[in-house]
Amino acid sequence: MAAAKGGKLSDRFEVSHLQEQGLQLKFVQVFIRHGARTPLHQLPNPDNKPELQVIWDKDTLFAGGEHLMTNYEVKSLDGGEPPVSRLENVYRRTILPGGSVIGQLTTVGKEQMYELGQLYKTVYIDQLEYLNPEFDKSDIYIRSTNMNRTVQSAACFLTGMFGQDIKKHGALTIFTETSEDEILYPNAYNCKRFGNFARQFWKNQDFLPGIKGFREQLQRIMDLAQTFRLDAVQLRDHLRAMEAHDIPIVRYLEPLVNSIDKRATQIMKYYVSRSAVENLDVLKLTTGPVVHMIRENMLKSNKTESCQKFHLYSCHDTSLIALLCGLGIFDDKWPPYAAHLTFELYEDREGQQFVRTLYNGKQQHIMKDKDVILPLGKFLELTKDVTLPKQEHWETCAMTDNPIPL
């Protein structure tokens, strides 16, 4: 396997020092947030104020972009028929003004994922020469949550990475799990222990520092009755979706977008991790199986030459927030559309293996360790407290007689 070559590259991936250390790339796992989409909720507007009635025109938002996405087929994890998407069926019941379904990848979102794939081409094909320029399905494993926006984001990413020639290889195979059994996002629906915690939490987040006062201030600005309970996470979702699609934000909310983002992030961080410093119960349920999978994939890649050497996981903002918290590298900023978290496994000339983690192309200090390139054994040691095997995860999820306090 070729070592890193010299040459100019966006410094976001910082590859030059890898060449100097004589490291060879052996295995890559990438977790991506999907591209821009329609919002998951309408703006809160109980009094039908005209300025809060946003039009999501389906003929504009989904026009063009056919070249951005190759054909694909969805299969279950065991290669069988695709599982039914419970959440996608729920989305189909809500049509936004303008005819768009909630939670759907738009042409803007496809462009974002295509461009992200081009960036990964620059790094892993052109610079590191880790993957062949010609798409080879034996090299690539594609896993997505069972939603249109994540499945399509994966297809767009790989089209950007391998170019239009990818289409001559036939449909991509993208593996998905049922909504009930999914581990790639915090699963409050089927993880009963976490679900009980989640239901308590979403009823009232006012106990978090600063949330109650901020919510009441927002409700006054939006002229909402104080008996109405504004959801900052839902409001943030809609405003950021508007921003991504160049839809003007109402005048009195525009200066508050960043503050809303900050408070929504505070809420979501607690939802996926509670107070992780004191108690790992929530964090192990929201991301423990994913951390376990990442570790196991690295170990398995050592045992067989036939291992697919590039794993792509297409998921969500909540997936990334939980995983970033679990690794001790969350920067308290909501992951943007097309955010990406990468785990690389390297080997030196003596056969010693090392892990490098990058978030949006920047090297990360796992659990605040001083080094960004960690011996594999140290990476495993640093992450052992948050890892939870899948079977043990579901067993822990069923322990409803041991509730997690807020």
Secondary structure, DSSP 4 states (H G I P E B T S, - for coil): -PPPP-S---TTS--HHHHHTT-EEEEEEEEEE---B--SSPPP-TT--GGG----BHHHHT-S-GGG---EEEEETTSSSPPP-HHHHHHTT-B-TTBPBTT-B-HHHHHHHHHHHHHHHIIIIIIS--S-SS--TTTEEEEE-SSHHHHHHHHHHHHHHH-GGGGGG-PEEEEE--TTT--SS--TTT-HHHHHHHHHHHH--TTSTTHHHHHHHHHHHTT--TTS---HHHHHHHHHHHHHTTPPPPTTTGGGHHHHHHHHHHHHHHHHHSSTTT--HHHHHHTHHHHHHHHHHHHHHTT-TTS-SEEEEEE-HHHHHHHHHHTT---SSPPPTT-EEEEEEEE-TTS-EEEEEEETTEE--GGG-S-SEEEHHHHHHHHTTT---HHHHHHHHT-TTSPPP-
